[in-house]
């Protein structure tokens, strides 16, 4: 450093630590915290003020547009009144002065909200060479708030001539303004042409015979608009060059900060003239509320800055205890490692790169590898190869979610791990994440569920085997019944029939002798044989109806219903809509036995007088319903369905098992005194043979 250098400008190697030491001073830290917090409050206050002012300007724009639309509607209303007066002028003969005054008095211009103060009718001089719009006029009718016609009302100006010309050419109302006299405000006139009642002799279009004129007071037109929204200042001009029609006075509330205004100028055409509205409103933040909002924010910021400064001062004054903190951290870490090592669950912790950093003894036992070998190795070493990519993506997505913990393997909770010897085994795992100085850590707690999965698989196989055994027993029993029925019908029945034939022949021979008691004995034997054959056929039908194999399911159910009615005297209504369906042999047998068992239960327990049997094909399903009007079930209504399904009756159990064999569902609906209804729903393809289903 040169001899003339300023020593204060020299920054040595110790300048940085010295600056940090100064910042640790409680007073400096508190002051800096206060300045930063209050500056942030100022930034927020400025932003809110700008947004508040923008919103206030949008509200002003909507108010100005509403004012513009209200003025247009007022002029349209005035035009409507003028058109009503023209309708009276178009009558033949025209109205006399008394009728005209009566019309105007009926309108009640003084009490109405219209700006019209007088109505009149003006006709041009009878000058054939002059245009009706440009010629001098004669007032034939006039009535209004003033007895006479104001001197400047029908003044010949460029504006009035243009208005009459516009009205004559378009047939619509025309608007014109004439300057006021002796500092009086300008007057507005509305002109509307009055036509002849019929075309001339040559058939030409009707001609204008004059004009209906409405005299408008500018104050009556604009002052209601200002009164409806007193916060707005209004200035109205018409024509080119512009003629000032009205200027509202600014109230005291609009003079808080002169010069800060919202301004908007709207121009629109009406009756051939251009009206310009200049609308303004005070934009001072004191009136819009922005200043109040900013003040509240600044006061809140001042309070918050004071609190933060106080907290910073207290924090800087607190004596540090680095040695104690470090000792506590090491003690907590030792405790945590002790808990991890003594845990019976396998715990594996990996870093952000999915490399193992913690591997407890339980994990060593599960995976068959020591912690020294596992730490530093990639986690994929303990995941089967086909699951590695999905597992890595799962851990990455979990790290991005920020969730502290999650069950792994959803929706299937069982995952797979890989032992050191290459054996795969099922596990359940949950994952959690924390962040420390070295980065993010993921901890997986897992459990070997090999034995549980084996037990569950064995239980599942056992249930499947039991169900298959039950189905097989049902099939074997049905086959045995079929065989016995066939033998009884074919063998024993045929033999008894032959015996009957032989006895008949013997009876004929013995009838020729005198042994009168022999024919009677033989007749008794024949009757006994007939009864035996009938009993044999009934037993065979109970075991396996022959018509079930010969004619099909529907005729078999019909026979069963008739036999049930003959035996028990209970009527059976049938609705069997399945003639076109080809059932497999097993399905037909199951459905027949279900109906048979249901009818047996009705006869034993229901005390019913009517049974309904419905069998129908509904789309992809086949529905069988058996209902009676008997006693029904008793007990708690909430438990009836469960009790019915758990009924100890072998009949209901058999029905349920037969339905399950065909993947059917059983639904029972019953109540005390309301009968008993059972609905079994099958998938149609499960009831059909493979040939019919294809």
C-alpha positions in Angstrom: 0.0 0.0 0.0 1.4 3.4 -0.9 2.3 6.0 1.6 -0.8 8.2 0.6 -3.4 5.5 0.8 -6.2 5.6 3.3 -5.8 2.9 5.9 -9.6 2.5 6.2 -9.8 1.3 2.6 -7.6 -1.6 3.2 -9.5 -4.9 3.5 -7.3 -7.6 5.1 -7.8 -11.3 5.4 -9.6 -10.9 8.7 -12.3 -8.5 7.3 -14.8 -11.3 6.6 -14.8 -12.8 10.2 -14.8 -9.3 11.6 -18.0 -8.5 9.6 -19.7 -11.7 10.9 -18.7 -10.8 14.4 -20.3 -7.4 14.1 -23.5 -9.1 12.7 -23.6 -11.3 15.8 -23.9 -8.2 18.0 -27.4 -8.2 19.4 -28.1 -4.6 18.7 -26.9 -4.7 15.1 -28.7 -8.0 14.5 -32.0 -6.5 15.9 -31.6 -3.3 13.8 -30.9 -5.2 10.6 -33.9 -7.5 11.2 -36.1 -4.5 11.9 -35.0 -2.8 8.6 -35.4 -5.9 6.5 -38.9 -6.8 7.9 -40.2 -3.2 7.6 -38.8 -2.9 4.0 -40.7 -6.1 3.1 -43.9 -4.6 4.6 -43.3 -1.5 2.5 -42.9 -3.6 -0.7 -46.1 -5.5 0.2 -48.0 -2.2 0.9 -46.8 -0.7 -2.4 -48.0 -3.8 -4.4 -51.4 -3.9 -2.6 -51.9 -0.1 -3.2 -51.3 -0.6 -6.9 -53.7 -3.5 -7.1 -56.3 -1.6 -5.1 -56.0 1.4 -7.5 -56.3 -0.8 -10.5 -59.5 -2.4 -9.1 -60.9 1.1 -8.3 -60.2 2.2 -11.9 -62.1 -0.9 -13.2 -65.1 0.0 -11.1 -64.9 3.6 -12.4 -64.9 2.3 -16.0 -68.1 0.2 -15.3 -69.8 3.2 -13.7 -68.9 5.4 -16.7 -70.3 2.8 -19.1 -73.5 2.6 -17.1 -73.9 6.4 -17.2 -73.4 6.3 -21.0 -76.1 3.6 -21.3 -78.5 5.4 -19.0 -78.2 8.6 -21.2 -78.9 6.6 -24.3 -82.0 5.0 -22.7 -83.3 8.5 -21.6 -83.0 9.8 -25.2 -84.8 6.7 -26.5 -87.6 7.4 -24.0 -87.9 11.0 -25.2 -88.0 9.8 -28.8 -90.8 7.4 -27.8 -92.9 10.3 -26.4 -92.3 12.3 -29.6 -93.4 9.4 -31.7 -96.6 9.2 -29.7 -97.3 12.9 -30.4 -96.6 12.3 -34.1 -99.2 9.6 -34.1 -101.8 12.2 -33.1 -100.6 14.6 -35.8 -101.0 11.9 -38.5 -104.7 11.6 -37.8 -107.2 13.2 -40.3 -108.3 15.8 -39.5 -105.3 17.0 -37.5 -105.6 18.0 -33.8 -106.7 21.5 -32.8 -104.7 23.4 -30.2 -107.0 22.3 -27.4 -106.4 18.6 -28.2 -102.7 19.2 -28.5 -102.5 20.8 -25.1 -104.6 18.0 -23.7 -102.1 15.5 -25.0 -99.2 17.3 -23.5 -100.9 17.8 -20.1 -101.7 14.0 -20.1 -98.0 13.3 -20.5 -97.4 15.5 -17.4 -94.0 16.8 -18.4 -93.5 18.5 -15.1 -93.8 15.4 -12.9 -92.3 12.9 -15.4 -88.6 12.1 -15.5 -88.3 13.0 -19.1 -86.1 15.9 -20.3 -88.9 17.2 -22.6 -90.2 20.6 -21.6 -92.4 21.3 -24.7 -93.9 19.6 -27.7 -94.8 21.3 -31.0 -95.6 20.8 -34.7 -93.8 22.8 -37.4 -94.8 23.0 -41.0 -92.8 24.6 -43.8 -94.0 27.5 -45.9 -95.9 26.5 -49.0 -93.0 27.1 -51.3 -92.8 24.5 -54.1 -89.3 25.3 -54.9 -88.0 24.8 -51.4 -87.0 21.5 -49.7 -89.2 20.6 -46.7 -86.0 20.3 -44.6 -84.5 23.7 -45.6 -87.6 26.0 -46.0 -88.9 28.4 -43.3 -91.4 26.9 -41.0 -94.6 27.9 -39.3 -95.5 26.6 -35.9 -99.1 25.4 -35.8 -99.1 23.6 -32.4 -97.1 24.2 -29.2 -97.6 23.2 -25.6 -95.3 22.7 -22.7 -94.0 23.9 -19.4 -93.7 27.4 -20.8 -96.6 29.2 -22.4 -94.6 30.6 -25.3 -92.0 29.3 -27.6 -88.5 30.2 -26.5 -86.8 32.6 -28.9 -83.9 30.3 -29.7 -86.0 27.0 -29.8 -86.5 27.0 -33.6 -83.4 29.1 -34.5 -82.1 28.4 -38.0 -78.6 27.0 -37.5 -76.5 24.6 -39.4 -77.2 22.0 -36.7 -81.0 22.4 -36.8 -81.0 22.3 -40.7 -78.9 19.2 -40.6 -81.2 17.6 -38.1 -84.3 18.4 -40.2 -82.6 17.1 -43.3 -81.6 13.9 -41.5 -85.1 13.4 -40.2 -86.7 14.0 -43.6 -84.3 11.6 -45.4 -84.3 8.8 -42.8 -87.7 9.1 -41.3 -86.1 8.7 -37.8 -85.7 11.2 -35.0 -82.9 13.7 -35.4 -81.1 15.6 -32.5 -79.9 19.2 -32.7 -78.7 21.8 -30.2 -79.0 25.5 -30.3 -77.0 27.9 -28.1 -78.7 29.5 -25.1 -79.7 33.1 -24.9 -78.3 35.5 -22.2 -76.0 33.0 -20.6 -78.8 30.4 -20.5 -77.8 26.8 -21.2 -78.2 25.4 -24.7 -81.5 23.8 -25.8 -81.8 20.4 -27.4 -84.4 19.7 -30.0 -85.7 16.4 -31.3 -87.1 16.4 -34.8 -89.4 13.7 -36.3 -91.0 14.0 -39.7 -94.8 13.9 -40.1 -96.0 12.4 -43.4 -99.1 12.6 -45.6 -101.7 10.0 -44.7 -101.8 8.6 -48.3 -99.7 8.6 -51.5 -100.3 11.4 -54.1 -102.3 10.9 -57.3 -99.2 9.6 -59.2 -98.7 6.9 -56.5 -95.4 8.3 -55.3 -94.2 7.8 -51.7 -95.6 9.9 -48.9 -94.1 13.3 -48.4 -93.2 15.0 -45.1 -95.8 17.7 -44.3 -93.9 19.0 -41.3 -92.0 18.0 -38.1 -93.0 17.0 -34.6 -90.6 18.9 -32.4 -89.6 18.1 -28.8 -87.8 20.7 -26.8 -85.3 19.1 -24.3 -83.8 20.8 -21.2 -80.1 19.8 -20.9 -80.3 20.1 -17.1 -83.3 17.8 -16.8 -81.5 15.4 -19.1 -78.1 15.2 -17.3 -78.8 16.1 -13.7 -80.6 12.8 -12.9 -77.5 11.0 -14.2 -75.2 12.9 -11.9 -77.6 12.5 -8.9 -77.7 8.7 -9.4 -73.9 8.5 -9.1 -72.7 11.7 -7.2 -69.1 10.5 -7.1 -68.8 11.1 -10.9 -68.2 14.5 -12.6 -69.8 14.8 -16.0 -69.3 17.1 -19.0 -71.4 16.7 -22.1 -70.7 18.0 -25.6 -72.5 17.7 -29.0 -71.6 18.2 -32.6 -68.5 19.4 -34.5 -67.3 21.9 -33.5 -68.4 20.8 -30.1 -71.0 22.7 -28.2 -71.0 22.3 -24.4 -74.3 21.1 -23.1 -73.7 20.4 -19.5 -70.9 20.4 -16.9 -71.5 19.1 -13.4 -70.1 20.8 -10.3 -67.4 18.9 -8.4 -68.3 18.1 -4.8 -66.2 18.7 -1.8 -65.4 15.0 -1.5 -63.8 15.1 -5.0 -61.3 17.8 -4.0 -59.0 15.7 -1.6 -56.0 15.6 -4.0 -56.8 17.8 -7.0 -55.2 16.5 -10.2 -55.4 12.7 -9.4 -58.4 11.7 -11.4 -59.8 8.7 -13.3 -61.0 10.0 -16.7 -63.0 8.4 -19.5 -64.5 9.9 -22.7 -67.3 8.1 -24.5 -68.9 9.3 -27.8 -72.0 7.9 -29.4 -74.3 8.9 -32.2 -78.0 9.6 -31.7 -80.4 11.2 -34.2 -77.6 12.1 -36.6 -75.6 14.0 -33.9 -72.6 12.9 -32.0 -72.8 13.2 -28.2 -69.5 13.1 -26.2 -69.5 12.4 -22.4 -66.4 13.2 -20.4 -66.6 11.4 -17.1 -64.1 11.8 -14.3 -63.8 10.7 -10.6 -61.3 11.4 -7.9 -58.6 8.8 -7.9 -57.0 9.8 -4.7 -55.9 6.7 -2.6 -57.5 8.4 0.4 -60.9 8.0 -1.3 -60.4 4.6 -3.0 -59.3 3.0 0.3 -55.8 2.1 -1.0 -54.1 4.5 1.5 -56.0 2.9 4.4 -55.1 -0.6 3.3 -51.4 0.4 2.9 -51.4 2.1 6.3 -52.8 -1.1 7.9 -50.1 -3.1 6.2 -47.3 -0.7 7.3 -48.5 -0.7 10.9 -48.7 -4.5 10.8 -45.2 -4.6 9.3 -43.9 -2.2 12.0 -45.3 -4.4 14.7 -43.9 -7.6 13.1 -40.5 -5.9 12.5 -40.4 -5.0 16.2 -41.2 -8.5 17.2 -38.6 -10.0 14.9 -36.0 -7.5 16.1 -36.7 -8.4 19.7 -36.4 -12.1 18.9 -33.2 -11.6 17.0 -31.8 -9.6 19.9 -32.7 -12.4 22.4 -31.3 -15.0 20.1 -28.0 -13.3 19.7 -27.7 -12.8 23.4 -28.3 -16.5 24.2 -25.0 -18.1 25.2 -24.0 -21.0 22.8 -23.2 -24.4 24.1 -21.5 -26.2 21.2 -19.8 -28.9 23.3 -23.0 -29.9 25.0 -25.0 -29.9 21.7 -22.3 -32.1 20.0 -22.3 -34.4 23.0 -26.1 -34.8 22.9 -26.0 -35.4 19.1 -23.5 -38.2 19.6 -25.5 -39.7 22.5 -28.7 -39.7 20.4 -26.9 -41.2 17.5 -25.5 -44.0 19.7 -29.0 -44.7 21.1 -30.5 -44.8 17.6 -27.9 -47.3 16.4 -28.5 -49.4 19.5 -32.2 -49.5 18.7 -31.6 -50.4 15.1 -29.1 -53.2 15.9 -31.5 -54.7 18.5 -34.6 -54.6 16.3 -36.1 -57.9 15.3 -37.1 -56.4 11.9 -34.6 -56.2 9.1 -33.6 -52.5 8.6 -31.7 -51.3 5.5 -30.9 -47.6 5.0 -29.7 -46.3 1.6 -28.6 -42.9 0.4 -29.9 -40.9 -2.6 -27.8 -43.1 -4.9 -29.5 -46.2 -3.4 -26.3 -47.5 -1.8 -26.5 -49.2 1.6 -25.3 -47.2 4.6 -27.0 -49.1 7.4 -27.5 -52.9 7.6 -28.6 -54.3 11.0 -28.1 -57.9 12.3 -31.6 -58.9 11.4 -31.0 -57.9 7.8 -27.8 -60.0 7.9 -29.8 -63.0 9.0 -32.6 -62.4 6.4 -30.3 -61.9 3.4 -27.5 -64.2 4.5 -24.7 -61.5 4.0 -22.7 -59.6 6.6 -23.0 -55.9 7.2 -19.4 -55.4 6.0 -20.2 -56.8 2.6 -23.6 -55.1 2.3 -22.6 -51.5 3.3 -21.6 -49.6 0.2 -23.2 -52.1 -2.1 -26.2 -51.1 -4.3 -29.6 -51.9 -3.0 -30.4 -53.7 -6.3 -28.2 -56.6 -5.1 -31.0 -57.6 -2.7 -33.8 -57.3 -5.3 -34.6 -59.9 -8.0 -33.4 -58.8 -11.4 -36.9 -58.6 -12.9 -38.0 -56.1 -10.2 -35.0 -53.9 -10.0 -36.1 -51.2 -12.5 -39.5 -50.9 -11.0 -38.1 -50.8 -7.4 -35.6 -48.0 -8.3 -38.4 -45.9 -9.8 -40.6 -46.5 -6.8 -37.9 -45.2 -4.4 -37.3 -42.1 -6.7 -41.0 -41.2 -6.8 -41.2 -41.6 -3.1 -38.3 -39.2 -2.6 -40.1 -36.6 -4.8 -43.4 -36.8 -2.9 -42.0 -35.6 0.4 -44.2 -38.2 2.3 -42.4 -39.3 5.5 -43.4 -43.0 5.3 -45.4 -45.4 3.1 -46.3 -49.1 2.9 -44.4 -50.6 0.0 -45.9 -53.0 -2.6 -49.4 -51.4 -2.9 -51.8 -52.7 -4.0 -50.1 -56.1 -3.5 -48.3 -55.9 -0.2 -46.0 -58.9 -0.8 -42.7 -58.1 -2.4 -39.7 -60.3 -3.2 -36.1 -60.2 -1.9 -32.9 -62.0 -3.0 -30.7 -63.8 -0.6 -26.9 -64.1 -1.0 -27.3 -67.7 -2.3 -29.7 -66.5 -5.1 -32.9 -67.7 -3.4 -36.0 -65.4 -3.8 -38.3 -65.0 -0.9 -41.4 -63.0 -0.1 -41.2 -59.9 2.1 -43.4 -57.1 3.5 -41.7 -53.7 3.6 -42.3 -50.1 4.5 -40.2 -47.2 3.5 -39.4 -43.8 5.2 -37.2 -40.9 4.4 -35.2 -38.2 6.3 -32.7 -35.5 5.3 -29.5 -34.9 7.2 -26.3 -33.0 6.5 -25.1 -35.6 4.0 -28.4 -35.6 2.0 -31.5 -37.7 1.9 -31.7 -41.1 3.4 -34.2 -43.9 2.8 -34.9 -46.5 5.4 -36.6 -49.8 4.6 -38.0 -52.0 7.3 -38.8 -55.5 6.0 -40.0 -58.8 7.3 -39.5 -62.3 5.9 -43.0 -63.7 5.3 -42.0 -66.9 3.7 -43.8 -69.1 6.2 -46.9 -67.0 6.2 -47.1 -67.1 2.4 -46.6 -70.8 2.5 -49.4 -71.3 5.0 -51.7 -69.0 3.1 -51.0 -70.9 -0.1 -51.6 -74.2 1.6 -54.9 -73.0 3.0 -55.9 -71.7 -0.4 -55.0 -75.1 -2.0 -56.9 -76.9 0.8 -60.0 -74.8 0.2 -59.8 -75.4 -3.5 -59.3 -79.2 -3.0 -62.3 -79.3 -0.5 -64.5 -77.5 -3.0 -63.4 -79.8 -5.8 -64.0 -82.8 -3.5 -67.4 -81.5 -2.7 -68.2 -81.0 -6.4 -66.9 -84.4 -7.2 -69.1 -86.0 -4.5 -72.1 -84.3 -5.8 -71.3 -85.5 -9.3 -70.7 -89.1 -8.1 -73.9 -89.1 -6.1 -75.8 -87.8 -9.1 -74.2 -90.4 -11.4 -75.1 -93.1 -8.9 -78.7 -92.0 -8.7 -78.9 -92.0 -12.5 -77.5 -95.5 -12.7 -79.8 -96.9 -10.0 -82.8 -95.2 -11.6 -81.9 -96.6 -15.0 -81.5 -100.2 -13.6 -84.8 -100.0 -11.6 -86.6 -98.7 -14.7 -85.0 -100.9 -17.3 -84.5 -104.2 -15.5 -86.9 -104.5 -12.6 -89.7 -102.7 -14.4 -89.4 -104.8 -17.5 -89.4 -108.0 -15.4 -92.5 -107.0 -13.5 -94.2 -106.1 -16.7 -93.4 -109.5 -18.2 -94.8 -111.1 -15.0 -98.0 -109.1 -15.4 -98.3 -110.4 -19.0 -97.8 -114.0 -17.9 -100.4 -113.7 -15.2 -102.9 -112.3 -17.6 -102.4 -115.2 -19.9 -102.7 -117.7 -17.0 -105.9 -115.9 -15.9 -107.5 -116.5 -19.3 -106.6 -120.1 -19.3 -107.8 -120.8 -15.8 -111.0 -118.9 -16.4 -112.2 -121.8 -18.6 -112.3 -124.2 -15.5 -114.6 -124.3 -12.6 -112.1 -122.9 -10.1 -113.9 -119.7 -9.5 -111.5 -118.2 -6.9 -108.5 -118.5 -9.1 -109.4 -115.5 -11.4 -110.0 -113.3 -8.3 -106.6 -114.3 -6.9 -104.9 -113.7 -10.2 -106.6 -110.3 -10.5 -105.4 -109.3 -7.0 -101.9 -110.3 -8.1 -102.2 -108.2 -11.2 -103.3 -105.2 -9.1 -100.4 -105.8 -6.7 -98.0 -105.9 -9.6 -99.5 -102.6 -11.0 -98.9 -100.9 -7.7 -95.4 -102.3 -7.5 -94.6 -100.9 -11.0 -96.1 -97.5 -10.1 -94.0 -97.4 -6.9 -91.0 -98.4 -8.8 -91.5 -95.7 -11.4 -92.1 -93.1 -8.6 -88.9 -94.1 -6.8 -87.0 -94.0 -10.1 -88.4 -90.6 -10.8 -87.4 -89.3 -7.4 -83.9 -90.6 -7.9 -83.5 -89.2 -11.5 -86.5 -88.2 -13.6 -86.2 -89.9 -17.0 -87.7 -86.9 -18.7 -84.8 -84.7 -17.5 -82.6 -86.6 -19.9 -85.2 -87.3 -22.5 -87.1 -84.0 -22.7 -85.0 -81.4 -20.9 -85.0 -79.2 -17.8 -88.3 -77.3 -18.4 -90.6 -80.3 -18.8 -88.9 -81.9 -15.8 -89.7 -78.9 -13.7 -93.3 -78.9 -15.0 -93.6 -82.6 -14.0 -92.1 -81.9 -10.6 -94.5 -79.0 -10.0 -97.5 -81.1 -10.9 -96.4 -84.0 -8.7 -95.8 -81.5 -5.8 -99.4 -80.2 -6.2 -100.8 -83.7 -6.3 -98.9 -84.8 -3.2 -99.4 -81.7 -0.9 -102.3 -79.7 -2.4 -100.2 -76.5 -2.8 -100.7 -74.6 -6.0 -97.5 -73.9 -8.1 -97.4 -71.1 -10.6 -94.7 -71.5 -13.2 -93.0 -69.0 -15.5 -90.3 -71.0 -17.3 -88.8 -68.9 -20.1 -85.8 -71.0 -21.0 -87.1 -73.3 -23.7 -84.5 -72.0 -26.2 -81.6 -72.5 -23.9 -79.6 -75.7 -24.1 -78.3 -76.6 -20.6 -75.5 -79.0 -19.9 -76.3 -82.3 -18.1 -74.6 -81.1 -14.9 -76.4 -77.7 -15.0 -79.8 -79.3 -15.7 -79.3 -81.7 -12.8 -78.2 -78.9 -10.4 -81.2 -76.7 -11.3 -83.7 -79.5 -11.0 -82.3 -80.6 -7.6 -82.4 -76.9 -6.4 -86.1 -76.6 -7.4 -86.8 -80.1 -5.8 -85.1 -79.2 -2.5 -86.8 -75.8 -2.4 -90.3 -77.4 -2.8 -89.4 -79.9 -0.1 -88.6 -77.1 2.3 -91.9 -75.4 1.4 -93.8 -78.6 2.2 -92.0 -79.1 5.5 -91.8 -75.6 7.0 -93.6 -72.9 5.1 -97.4 -73.7 5.5 -97.9 -71.9 2.2 -100.8 -72.0 -0.1 -99.0 -70.8 -3.3 -95.5 -71.3 -4.7 -94.1 -69.3 -7.7 -91.3 -70.7 -9.8 -89.6 -68.4 -12.4 -86.7 -69.4 -14.7 -85.6 -66.8 -17.2 -82.6 -65.8 -19.2 -81.7 -62.2 -18.7 -78.9 -61.1 -21.0 -75.7 -62.9 -19.9 -77.4 -64.3 -16.8 -79.8 -67.0 -15.9 -82.1 -66.3 -12.9 -84.0 -68.9 -10.9 -86.5 -67.7 -8.3 -88.6 -69.8 -5.9 -91.0 -67.8 -3.7 -93.9 -68.8 -1.4 -96.5 -67.0 0.7 -95.9 -68.9 3.9 -94.7 -68.0 7.4 -91.4 -66.6 6.3 -88.3 -66.3 8.7 -88.3 -64.8 12.2 -85.8 -62.9 14.2 -83.8 -59.6 13.8 -84.4 -58.2 10.2 -80.7 -57.3 10.0 -79.7 -60.9 10.6 -82.2 -62.7 8.4 -80.0 -62.8 5.3 -77.1 -64.1 7.3 -79.2 -66.5 9.3 -80.8 -67.9 6.1 -77.4 -68.5 4.5 -76.1 -70.1 7.7 -79.2 -72.2 8.2 -78.3 -75.6 9.6 -80.8 -77.2 7.2 -79.0 -79.5 4.8 -81.5 -78.4 2.1 -80.3 -74.8 2.1 -76.7 -75.9 2.4 -77.1 -78.2 -0.5 -78.7 -75.5 -2.6 -75.9 -73.1 -1.8 -73.2 -75.7 -2.6 -74.9 -76.6 -5.9 -75.1 -72.9 -6.8 -71.4 -72.4 -5.9 -70.5 -75.3 -8.2 -71.8 -73.3 -11.1 -70.5 -69.9 -9.9 -74.0 -68.8 -8.8 -75.0 -66.4 -6.1 -77.9 -67.0 -3.7 -80.0 -64.2 -2.4 -82.7 -64.7 0.2 -85.6 -62.3 1.0 -87.9 -63.1 3.9 -89.8 -61.5 6.7 -92.2 -62.8 9.4 -95.6 -63.5 7.7 -94.3 -62.2 4.3 -93.2 -65.5 2.8 -89.8 -66.8 1.8 -88.1 -66.0 -1.6 -84.9 -67.4 -2.9 -83.2 -66.0 -6.0 -80.2 -67.8 -7.6 -78.3 -66.0 -10.3 -75.9 -67.9 -12.7 -73.7 -66.8 -15.5 -75.4 -68.3 -18.6 -72.2 -69.6 -20.1 -71.6 -71.7 -16.9 -74.9 -73.5 -17.5 -74.4 -74.3 -21.1 -72.5 -77.1 -22.7 -69.3 -76.3 -24.6 -71.1 -77.0 -27.9 -74.0 -74.7 -27.1 -71.8 -71.9 -25.7 -69.7 -71.9 -28.8 
